């Protein structure tokens, strides 16, 4: 065989008991699994895995690496965690399908997520369709001296409903016309045919949030026709969270579409201790035949952009219109009142608490002094009101500031991650001087903190949540398990030491206890170091 992993503790992804075995790999697939007492396979290379666990590669069900995969061939933020597949195109906003106008708008709208605002030439945006974007991933670093010319880890793509609406309707807060709806349905169908695995929405982000349920249902029917799934960032994670979850369950049941709930949290003070209500809602829907899964990250703070906190009416017309409103004194005062007194839909219907909003990154270097401080702290230092600071930051940074929002509850995090349809997702924004540590630590944090230290999940259960369950949601017939014939996307980790190195103070610190990561049987991490292998490719919907 090409490679034999000798004497590993195999945690195969099923959730069942681990076992000791040798695992042989040939031509990028698992060719032999020999338990203790069975004849041992021989290989051109043998790796001694005594003391290490061998599991399937981890699948990040909610990633924001849409441009990072094209910008950074090493991509150690994910590869070092043992992630072998990321699902991108999240929260209804990404870079395909687009025309020239839509591309410029979406680049500005989510520069805080991914960088590369209009004018940045570090990436050649030479695609317009989903198929062309996936092709670009497959040849991202051809001819640049790497072992393989693709990307660091595999990637699957969700067609982003907000981008589709931007393309077909624009930034107007109104129902789509029949012709516009038909165009959106064609764009979704074409994207699914070109390899998208489903559709995402960001229903607290403009312009996707302007879509009525009837419009979303029609698009979900298209997705269902291709056996894909709908992945909404739904309309509220705060004051209306349970109603928003129920809305998505009802909508997808009407459309006959599978549902995957993105970063399924119960945040803000109004939801403290209310995770059981969410889980009861899901259990009742599952018992009645609904096809539902969800993902979470194992931390309490959230992460998004500062502009996302604004009320939806302030976003109508797109980024340039937002900036114009912020510069107008009377309109800016309306925005402040909506955010601080009423509770903006961008902030999930909860009046904003500026001492929970920490600036994690800026696009303009001259604003770097704000990073690592809450808006309230920056305002106090300047001797001004928090809204004055936030408004100036939005304008001077061109809407490019990212934030951490400290509004979560640990008991909710633990209860939700135990659920039988739960999977892991980092929701990791890689931009900014001080990003959320989940971008670099989600998967070892699950294994080290929540499995080994706290016992919220057994190690075998935890691995199943991070491997086989997401592979099943993605309809991948040969990934997510340590099984003969499956792709050799594998992780070797030390169960006794694996842990996230990343912290809120040092978020880019690599994890510990993950010495080897393989994609298609090739080492992308070897002895804890990134190799020159680029074995990742786009993973496209088939059938």
Rosetta blueprint (number, residue, H / E / L):
1 X L
2 X L
3 X E
4 X E
5 X E
6 X E
7 X E
8 X E
9 X E
10 X E
11 X E
12 X L
13 X L
14 X L
15 X L
16 X L
17 X L
18 X L
19 X E
20 X E
21 X E
22 X E
23 X E
24 X E
25 X E
26 X E
27 X L
28 X L
29 X E
30 X E
31 X E
32 X E
33 X E
34 X E
35 X E
36 X L
37 X L
38 X L
39 X L
40 X L
41 X L
42 X L
43 X L
44 X L
45 X L
46 X E
47 X E
48 X E
49 X L
50 X L
51 X L
52 X L
53 X E
54 X E
55 X E
56 X E
57 X L
58 X E
59 X E
60 X E
61 X L
62 X L
63 X E
64 X L
65 X L
66 X L
67 X L
68 X H
69 X H
70 X H
71 X H
72 X L
73 X L
74 X L
75 X L
76 X H
77 X H
78 X H
79 X H
80 X L
81 X L
82 X L
83 X E
84 X E
85 X E
86 X E
87 X E
88 X E
89 X L
90 X L
91 X L
92 X L
93 X L
94 X L
95 X L
96 X L
97 X L
98 X L
99 X L
100 X H
101 X H
102 X H
103 X H
104 X H
105 X H
106 X H
107 X H
108 X H
109 X H
110 X L
111 X H
112 X H
113 X H
114 X H
115 X L
116 X L
117 X L
118 X L
119 X L
120 X L
121 X L
122 X L
123 X L
124 X L
125 X L
126 X L
127 X L
128 X L
129 X L
130 X H
131 X H
132 X H
133 X H
134 X H
135 X H
136 X H
137 X H
138 X H
139 X L
140 X L
141 X L
142 X L
143 X L
144 X L
145 X L
146 X L
147 X E
148 X L
149 X L
150 X L
151 X E
152 X L
153 X L
154 X E
155 X E
156 X E
157 X E
158 X E
159 X E
160 X E
161 X H
162 X H
163 X H
164 X H
165 X H
166 X H
167 X H
168 X H
169 X L
170 X L
171 X L
172 X L
173 X L
174 X L
175 X L
176 X L
177 X L
178 X H
179 X H
180 X H
181 X H
182 X H
183 X H
184 X H
185 X H
186 X H
187 X H
188 X H
189 X H
190 X H
191 X H
192 X H
193 X H
194 X L
195 X L
196 X L
197 X L
198 X E
199 X E
200 X E
201 X E
202 X E
203 X L
204 X L
205 X L
206 X L
207 X L
208 X H
209 X H
210 X H
211 X L
212 X L
213 X H
214 X H
215 X H
216 X H
217 X H
218 X H
219 X H
220 X H
221 X H
222 X H
223 X H
224 X H
225 X H
226 X L
227 X L
228 X L
229 X E
230 X E
231 X E
232 X E
233 X E
234 X L
235 X L
236 X L
237 X L
238 X L
239 X L
240 X L
241 X H
242 X H
243 X H
244 X H
245 X H
246 X H
247 X H
248 X H
249 X H
250 X H
251 X H
252 X H
253 X H
254 X H
255 X H
256 X L
257 X L
258 X E
259 X E
260 X E
261 X E
262 X L
263 X L
264 X L
265 X L
266 X L
267 X L
268 X L
269 X H
270 X H
271 X H
272 X L
273 X L
274 X L
275 X H
276 X H
277 X H
278 X H
279 X H
280 X H
281 X H
282 X H
283 X H
284 X H
285 X H
286 X H
287 X H
288 X L
289 X L
290 X L
291 X L
292 X E
293 X E
294 X E
295 X E
296 X E
297 X L
298 X L
299 X L
300 X L
301 X L
302 X E
303 X E
304 X E
305 X E
306 X H
307 X H
308 X H
309 X H
310 X L
311 X L
312 X H
313 X H
314 X H
315 X H
316 X L
317 X L
318 X L
319 X H
320 X H
321 X H
322 X H
323 X H
324 X H
325 X H
326 X H
327 X H
328 X L
329 X H
330 X H
331 X H
332 X H
333 X H
334 X H
335 X H
336 X H
337 X H
338 X H
339 X H
340 X H
341 X H
342 X H
343 X L
344 X L
345 X H
346 X H
347 X H
348 X L
349 X L
350 X L
351 X L
352 X L
353 X L
354 X H
355 X H
356 X H
357 X E
358 X E
359 X E
360 X E
361 X E
362 X L
363 X L
364 X L
365 X H
366 X H
367 X H
368 X H
369 X H
370 X H
371 X L
372 X L
373 X L
374 X E
375 X H
376 X H
377 X H
378 X H
379 X H
380 X H
381 X H
382 X H
383 X L
384 X L
385 X L
386 X H
387 X H
388 X H
389 X H
390 X H
391 X H
392 X H
393 X H
394 X H
395 X H
396 X H
397 X L
398 X L
399 X L
400 X L
401 X L
402 X E
403 X E
404 X E
405 X E
406 X L
407 X L
408 X L
409 X L
410 X H
411 X H
412 X H
413 X H
414 X H
415 X H
416 X H
417 X H
418 X L
419 X L
420 X L
421 X L
422 X E
423 X E
424 X E
425 X L
426 X L
427 X L
428 X E
429 X L
430 X L
431 X L
432 X L
433 X L
434 X L
435 X L
436 X L
437 X L
438 X H
439 X H
440 X H
441 X H
442 X H
443 X H
444 X H
445 X H
446 X H
447 X H
448 X H
449 X H
450 X H
451 X H
452 X H
453 X H
454 X L
455 X L
456 X L
457 X L
458 X L
459 X H
460 X H
461 X H
462 X H
463 X H
464 X H
465 X H
466 X H
467 X L
468 X H
469 X H
470 X H
471 X H
472 X H
473 X H
474 X L
475 X L
476 X L
477 X L
478 X L
479 X L
480 X L
481 X L
482 X L
483 X L
484 X L
485 X L
486 X L
487 X E
488 X L
489 X L
490 X E
491 X E
492 X E
493 X E
494 X L
495 X L
496 X L
497 X L
498 X L
499 X E
500 X L
501 X L
502 X L
503 X L
504 X L
505 X L
506 X L
507 X L
508 X L
509 X L
510 X L
511 X L
512 X E
513 X L
514 X L
515 X L
516 X E
517 X E
518 X E
519 X E
520 X L
521 X L
522 X E
523 X E
524 X E
525 X E
526 X E
527 X L
528 X L
529 X E
530 X E
531 X L
532 X L
533 X E
534 X L
535 X L
536 X E
537 X L
538 X E
539 X L
540 X L
541 X L
542 X L
543 X L
